[in-house]
Structure formats: C-alpha cells, structure tokens
Amino acid sequence: MQIGIVGAGAIGGSIAAALHRAGHTVELTARGENLDAIRRSGIHLTGAWGDHVADVTAHEALTVRPQLAFVTTKAQDARSAILANADVLRGLPIVVVQNGLESLDTARSALPEATWIGALALYAASYLSPGAVTITASGQTFLGADHGASDSTLTAALTLATATLAEAIPARAITNFRGAQWTKLIINQVNAMPAITGLSVQETISSPVLLPIVTASMREAVRTGFALGTRYVSLQGLSNTLLRAFSVAPITLGQGLPRLMARRMGDTPNPGSTLQSIRRGQLTEIDYLNGAVVAQAAAASRSAPINRTLVELVHEVERAGTFATPEHVATAVRR
C-alpha cells in the first residue's frame, strides 16, 4: 500500500520505518538535515522494535497521492503541515497521531474534505539525530474517533487504518477516544519537568524536590478531567478507578503513581518528547499538554496554577536556552 506520512520526527519516523518493514511503500515529509539524512541513507530504526533501515522516499511535501496517510507533526505545526499537503491529502482517510486534546478538531478545520482518525502513541521513541529513531519503550498505539464511528465512511477508515498499522506495530481501535486522550494527557504530565530541568523523566521523579510538584500537577490535571465529566480509558496502568483514587489522595500517597509510571519506562533514560524539542532548538508543544489543562480548567470554572507555572517555566527555557535547577522550579511553584 502507498503510505504518506507528514512529519518525520520520533513518531513519524518510527511509523514510517515500521510500515516499510511490513512491506508498504512509504513517502514522508521532512526538512533540513533530517531530510538530507533520510534521502542519503534512509531511516535507521533501533531499540525495542528491533533494527531496520527503511529505504523510504522523502520530500518537503508529499508528491504521491497515498491510499492512507498519517500526520505526525507536533501539535503546534499540524495545521500548517496539513494545509501544505492539502492537494495530495484531500478526500483520504488520514490518521493524526498527536498529544493533547485538539488534534482532531484542528485537522478537520484545516482539511474538512478528509476522513480523520485520531491516534495516541503509547510507546516511547527518541529522535536525537537526523535519520535515526530509537524505541526506548514499546507500547500500543490506540486509534479512534472522537464522535463515534457510526458513519460508514468513518468506520471503514478506522478499520483500514487500524489493520494497516497493526501489521507493523502493536495497534488497536478503541471507543471513547476522548477519554483516552485525557488519560494520555495525564501520562504526558511527566514531560514538562525534563524540559524545564534537562533531566530525564526518571531523574525528575526520583528527585525529592521535583516529585511532589509532578504529583501535584498530575492531580490538578486529573481533577480537571473529572470536573468536565471525563471517563478515563485504561492506558499504561492508569484506569478511571485508579485516577479517581489518586485525585483525592494526599500528595505523599499520590507520589506512588508517577513512581509507577517511571518504573514502567525501564532503565533507559527517557527524555520525553518536550525535552527532545528543546534539545533540537524547536518550540515545544507544552501549550497543548500542560497548557491544555489550564484551558480545560478555565472551561470548568476552575484554576490550574501549577500547570500554568510549568507552562511558563518551559517557555522560559525556550527563550533563555538554559535549564532551571530543581530549587528554582520549587520557588516558582510556591509563588
């Protein structure tokens, strides 16, 4: 099958390499050194999915109309990337693989003449050099639609996308995609602190200064979801029941949850996607992660001061180019 992938970062690159290994023809979009490296020697996939060199086609924009497409850019880049490829993508089934809560709304507003499927990648992938992607922790990819798959065209697109992706990586369709997005948003709560401090997820969670802050930001996010009537989907050991208990637990007891999440990541230091963006000198998607909690809290007539502070601290790192100490983070949160 001809596959088109818009975005060649950690997620796009890993999906491209896996689908190529499964026998599909893949064209993807890339820029700069990454584009040059992929054209020169393909995508080098290593880690938990095994090793593979994917000889794929790469351009700044798609040149061949695919049968199935994926949009895997950062959330803040999605709209412009979709519009740049609109002529090729129009009318297709397209999977948008992104963090946050706005992916499907953004995609549909940019290109309503397509059938949009949402996807959440629960594996950990690192893109730290051009043309190279490492899977540091394996996991499922979940696909779904936020309005339900009652429409026959949408159902067919979801079936095609799930079956195709499942040939290459662990993937399955789910109902209650919105609930899954919220659970993934809670999982992504561990991303802000590495971006602020330059430490791995595991290091931030092992820090006696940072762990209570991570826990408090997670609890703030979980409570916001419940205030909006969210029913969380079970992902990576987080369930609606567990998160309900976490939302009312004291901070000291609640610290067990991020510790559990860190253990599930294994021993390989996980920088998180937000820190990876910082290291590449790119703007992060923090406004769609912790920033989404702030926005959703406002919609529920609540506040999310810890998440707001973490967003501000990430933007501070983006501007200044220097990481903060744990003590600086703690002082900022107390203000």
HELIX and SHEET records of a PDB file:
HELIX    1   1 ALA A   10  ARG A   21  1                                  12    
HELIX    2   2 GLY A   32  SER A   41  1                                  10    
HELIX    3   3 ALA A   75  ASP A   77  5                                   3    
HELIX    4   4 ALA A   78  ALA A   84  1                                   7    
HELIX    5   5 ALA A   86  LEU A   89  1                                   4    
HELIX    6   6 SER A  103  ALA A  110  1                                   8    
HELIX    7   7 SER A  152  ALA A  166  1                                  15    
HELIX    8   8 PHE A  177  ILE A  187  1                                  11    
HELIX    9   9 ASN A  188  VAL A  190  5                                   3    
HELIX   10  10 ALA A  192  THR A  197  1                                   6    
HELIX   11  11 VAL A  201  SER A  206  1                                   6    
HELIX   12  12 LEU A  211  ALA A  227  1                                  17    
HELIX   13  13 ASN A  240  VAL A  248  1                                   9    
HELIX   14  14 ILE A  251  GLY A  254  1                                   4    
HELIX   15  15 GLY A  256  ARG A  264  1                                   9    
HELIX   16  16 GLY A  272  ARG A  279  1                                   8    
HELIX   17  17 ILE A  286  TYR A  288  5                                   3    
HELIX   18  18 ASN A  290  ALA A  299  1                                  10    
HELIX   19  19 PRO A  305  ALA A  320  1                                  16    
HELIX   20  20 PRO A  326  ARG A  334  1                                   9    
SHEET    1   A 8 THR A  57  HIS A  59  0                                        
SHEET    2   A 8 THR A  25  THR A  29  1                                        
SHEET    3   A 8 GLN A   2  VAL A   6  1                                        
SHEET    4   A 8 LEU A  68  VAL A  71  1                                        
SHEET    5   A 8 PRO A  93  VAL A  97  1                                        
SHEET    6   A 8 THR A 115  ALA A 121  1                                        
SHEET    7   A 8 THR A 141  GLY A 144 -1                                        
SHEET    8   A 8 ALA A 171  ALA A 173  1                                        
SHEET    1   B 4 HIS A  52  ALA A  54  0                                        
SHEET    2   B 4 ILE A  43  GLY A  47 -1                                        
SHEET    3   B 4 ALA A 132  ALA A 137  1                                        
SHEET    4   B 4 ALA A 124  SER A 129 -1                                        
END                                                                             
